[in-house]
Amino acid sequence: MENMIMTAPVAQLKTNKGLLKTILLSLITFGIYPLVVMSAVSNDINIVASRYDGKRTMHFCLLFFIVSPITLGIAGIVWYHKISARIGAELRRRSVPYSFGAADFWLWNVLGSFIVVGPFIYLHKMFKATNLMNAHYNVNG
């Protein structure tokens, strides 16, 4: 038993991100909570995937307050595309049986905005993918 190596991480990542919770807390906090939850998503992907793919995702607050306004929103589109692809790649690398990727961003968040509910479906899928990725990381490191 002494030679057994623990693979679980020291700190556990949260697995309670949800669309309804985000909408309700957004109303209560006058739009501040979505900044908190998206910042957590950007931190989580960096913690989970950076040692495997060698990439770093820009912190959401930096994107939201500085980079996106300077680029007239184009950086936001690129950021969501890249983080969606990165979460999807990490789910595949970890063999988590959930389909998510950059195509979900383009189909649900961009094209789905024409049917109004598309961006909400995208956020639900993103939160579920992040929760599954974090749960796998919490157990396996």
Phi, psi and omega in degrees: 000332182292331182276357183288129182262130178277129179258346180291146181289161179291314180256140179268136177273148182288142180236032184243026179285135180207154183292311182298316178300317181295318180295313182295314180290335175294319178294319182291322184263012178057042174089004181279324184300320177302327176296320180294313184290323178288329173296321178296320179298316180293323176292318182299314181295326177292320179293315187283317192253342189300323181287344180263320183255353177069018182251162174229131176267134180300139178299140186299322180296320176299315178298310187294316187270332187241300190289314183296316177298323180294323182265012179058037175091349182295322179298326178296318178297314180296319181298312180296321177299311183292318182291325177295315178296321182292318177296317178299318179295321179291323176297317178294319180298324180273001181057038175277125185282070177214132183267119177205146179181192182297330179298326177295322177298310184291321182285312185273312186282322183270295181291325180292344178294340177290336177256015174069315185277350183305310179299328177291321177295319178300312180298321177300314180296320179296315180295319178295316179298318179294318178298317179295318178298315180295321179297318178294319178295319180299329180271317189253348181079000000 
